[in-house]
């Protein structure tokens, strides 16, 4: 028998999926228009590109972002190169499409697959995660780079779900007050390829990348603190080993409802990332 709570979760997932599909289609059309405009020297088109957002999709200002990516979304023509095991390199492509960018440059192409540990220092305590450098080397390399640039310092986690148990962070410009229309649009000004999707499960403790469709990873990520039932479209790159109870306590405080009415919103209890450090074994 399907309980009311299960049905609520199902509706939340379906709502996320519909929104992401619609937003991904808008983003692709905008990118195509920008390419055409550049070729034809129509600068106005470039300036008018619709801002994309991330969550599990980015938010687009008028609606909440989706929590599920559309598997039917087509890759972009200038997709970043995935990890090349022969060379030990990853590709990162400049992308400032949303306009909400904290640009600290591009990560180095050469990456390490050595085991790594990430410590997220928040105003509520430390969240520690084991990073999977072997299965998600480009993602871990990006996080190492951003952490070295103090990219995440004093940033706010801008979205949480209760029926949909995720805490989303990594937008460097988010205000997380339930009012800012650009929350969820921020990024580092580059993107990289999806990784580690085969058989991906988003169960309690998993760390995964938010995205706007295939190969649009930036800096936004989410921590899973329950059962999401998400489809394997988001790069899982680590597992929380300490501090997940912090997220549980924040969830109990509830969220500021978003305009999309999908059960997610800025957490009522602010979560501020004070610092991110990553250590690796050689």
C-alpha positions in Angstrom: 0.0 0.0 0.0 1.3 3.4 -0.9 1.3 5.8 2.1 0.6 9.5 2.0 4.2 10.2 2.7 5.4 8.0 -0.1 3.0 9.6 -2.5 4.3 13.1 -1.4 7.9 12.0 -2.1 6.8 10.6 -5.5 5.1 13.9 -6.4 8.1 15.9 -5.3 10.4 13.8 -7.6 8.0 14.1 -10.5 7.8 17.8 -10.0 11.6 18.1 -10.0 11.9 16.0 -13.2 9.3 18.1 -15.1 11.0 21.4 -14.1 14.5 20.2 -15.1 13.3 18.9 -18.4 11.7 22.2 -19.2 14.7 24.2 -17.9 17.2 22.1 -19.8 15.3 22.6 -23.0 15.3 26.4 -22.4 19.0 26.3 -21.7 19.9 24.4 -24.8 17.8 26.7 -27.0 19.5 29.7 -25.4 23.0 28.2 -26.0 22.1 27.5 -29.6 20.8 31.1 -30.0 24.1 32.4 -28.5 26.2 30.4 -31.0 24.1 31.5 -33.9 24.3 35.1 -32.7 28.0 35.0 -32.3 28.5 33.6 -35.8 26.2 36.3 -37.2 27.8 39.0 -34.9 24.4 39.7 -33.3 25.7 40.7 -29.9 22.2 41.4 -28.5 21.4 37.7 -28.6 24.4 36.8 -26.5 23.5 39.4 -23.9 20.0 38.0 -23.8 20.8 34.4 -23.1 18.4 33.0 -20.5 20.2 32.4 -17.2 20.3 28.8 -16.3 20.4 27.6 -12.8 21.5 24.5 -11.0 20.1 21.7 -8.8 19.9 19.5 -8.9 19.3 21.8 -11.5 19.8 25.5 -11.1 16.9 27.6 -10.3 15.8 30.0 -13.1 14.4 32.7 -10.9 10.8 32.0 -11.7 10.7 28.4 -10.6 12.5 26.1 -8.3 15.2 24.0 -9.8 14.7 20.4 -10.5 16.2 17.6 -8.5 16.3 15.1 -11.3 18.1 15.4 -14.6 16.5 14.5 -17.9 18.3 11.5 -19.4 17.0 12.6 -22.8 18.8 16.0 -22.6 21.4 16.1 -25.5 25.0 16.9 -24.7 26.3 20.3 -25.8 28.6 20.6 -28.8 31.5 21.8 -26.8 31.3 19.3 -24.0 34.3 19.1 -21.7 36.5 16.1 -22.1 36.1 13.3 -19.5 38.9 11.8 -17.5 41.6 10.4 -19.7 43.3 7.6 -17.7 46.2 7.3 -20.1 47.1 10.9 -19.6 45.7 11.5 -16.2 43.9 14.6 -17.3 40.4 16.1 -17.2 38.8 18.8 -19.4 37.3 22.0 -18.0 35.4 24.4 -20.2 34.8 28.1 -19.5 31.1 28.8 -19.1 29.6 32.0 -17.6 26.2 31.5 -19.1 24.2 32.2 -15.8 26.0 35.5 -15.2 26.2 34.6 -11.5 29.9 33.8 -11.4 32.7 33.8 -8.9 35.6 33.3 -11.3 38.8 31.9 -9.8 40.2 30.5 -13.1 40.2 26.9 -14.4 41.4 23.9 -12.5 44.6 22.2 -13.7 44.0 19.5 -16.2 46.4 17.0 -14.5 44.6 15.2 -11.7 45.3 12.8 -8.9 43.3 9.7 -8.1 44.8 9.3 -4.6 42.3 8.9 -1.8 41.1 12.2 -0.4 39.1 13.6 2.6 37.1 16.8 2.6 36.2 18.7 5.7 33.4 21.3 5.4 33.6 23.7 8.3 30.2 25.2 8.9 28.7 27.5 11.5 27.1 24.4 13.0 30.1 22.1 13.1 32.3 20.1 10.7 31.0 17.8 8.0 33.6 15.3 6.9 33.5 13.2 3.7 35.5 10.6 2.0 36.0 11.6 -1.6 36.1 9.0 -4.4 39.0 10.2 -6.5 39.2 7.0 -8.5 35.7 7.1 -9.8 35.2 10.9 -9.9 38.7 12.3 -10.5 37.5 15.4 -12.4 35.0 16.3 -9.7 37.5 15.8 -6.8 40.1 17.8 -8.7 37.7 20.6 -9.2 36.8 20.7 -5.5 40.5 20.7 -4.5 41.1 23.6 -6.8 38.1 25.6 -5.6 39.0 24.9 -1.9 42.5 26.1 -2.5 41.1 29.4 -3.8 38.8 29.8 -0.7 35.9 29.7 -3.2 33.5 28.2 -0.6 34.4 30.4 2.3 31.4 32.2 3.9 28.9 30.8 1.4 25.4 29.7 2.3 23.6 26.4 1.6 20.6 27.7 -0.3 18.2 24.8 -0.7 16.9 22.0 1.5 14.1 19.5 1.0 12.2 17.7 3.8 10.1 15.2 1.8 13.0 15.3 -0.7 15.9 14.9 1.7 18.8 16.9 0.3 20.8 19.9 1.4 22.2 21.9 -1.6 25.3 24.1 -1.3 28.0 25.6 -3.4 26.4 28.7 -5.0 29.0 31.3 -4.0 26.5 34.2 -4.4 23.4 32.7 -2.7 21.7 34.6 0.0 19.6 31.7 1.2 16.9 34.0 2.5 14.0 32.6 0.5 13.8 35.9 -1.4 16.8 36.1 -3.7 15.7 35.1 -7.3 19.3 34.3 -8.3 19.9 31.7 -5.6 20.9 28.5 -7.4 22.4 30.3 -10.4 25.9 30.8 -9.1 29.0 28.9 -10.3 32.7 29.1 -10.9 32.5 30.1 -14.6 33.4 26.6 -15.9 31.9 23.2 -16.2 33.1 19.6 -16.5 31.9 16.1 -17.5 29.6 13.8 -15.5 31.3 10.9 -13.8 30.6 7.7 -11.9 26.9 7.4 -13.0 26.8 3.7 -13.7 24.6 2.2 -11.0 24.6 5.5 -9.0 22.4 5.5 -5.9 21.6 8.6 -3.9 21.2 7.2 -0.4 21.8 8.7 3.0 25.3 10.2 3.3 26.0 10.5 -0.5 27.6 13.7 -1.8 26.7 14.4 -5.5 26.9 17.2 -8.0 24.0 19.4 -8.9 23.7 20.1 -12.6 21.7 21.6 -15.4 21.8 18.6 -17.7 24.6 16.4 -19.0 28.2 17.7 -18.4 27.2 21.0 -16.8 28.8 20.4 -13.4 30.1 23.5 -11.7 30.4 24.1 -7.9 27.0 23.3 -6.6 26.6 20.0 -4.8 24.1 18.3 -2.5 24.2 16.1 0.6 21.7 13.3 0.8 20.2 12.7 4.3 17.4 10.2 3.4 15.9 8.2 0.5 15.7 10.3 -2.7 15.0 7.8 -5.4 16.8 10.0 -7.9 17.7 8.7 -11.3 21.5 8.3 -12.0 22.1 11.7 -13.6 24.2 13.3 -10.9 27.9 12.6 -10.3 28.3 11.0 -6.9 31.8 11.8 -5.6 31.9 11.1 -1.9 30.3 9.9 1.3 29.8 11.8 4.5 31.6 10.0 7.3 31.0 12.5 10.1 28.6 15.3 10.8 25.5 14.1 9.0 23.5 14.7 12.2 24.1 18.4 11.6 22.0 18.2 8.4 19.4 16.2 10.3 19.0 18.9 12.9 18.8 21.6 10.2 16.1 19.6 8.4 14.0 19.4 11.6 13.9 23.2 11.7 12.1 23.2 8.3 12.5 25.3 5.2 11.3 28.6 3.9 8.9 27.5 1.2 9.9 28.3 -2.4 7.7 29.8 -5.1 7.7 26.5 -7.0 5.8 24.8 -4.2 7.9 21.6 -4.5 8.7 21.2 -0.8 12.2 22.7 -1.0 13.5 26.1 0.0 16.2 27.8 2.0 16.7 26.1 5.3 15.2 28.1 8.2 18.4 27.3 10.2 21.1 29.0 8.2 24.0 26.7 7.1 27.1 28.8 6.4 30.3 27.1 5.0 33.2 28.8 6.7 36.0 26.9 5.0 36.6 23.7 2.9 39.8 21.8 3.2 40.8 18.7 1.3 43.7 16.4 2.2 45.0 13.6 0.0 47.2 10.5 0.6 50.1 10.3 -1.8 
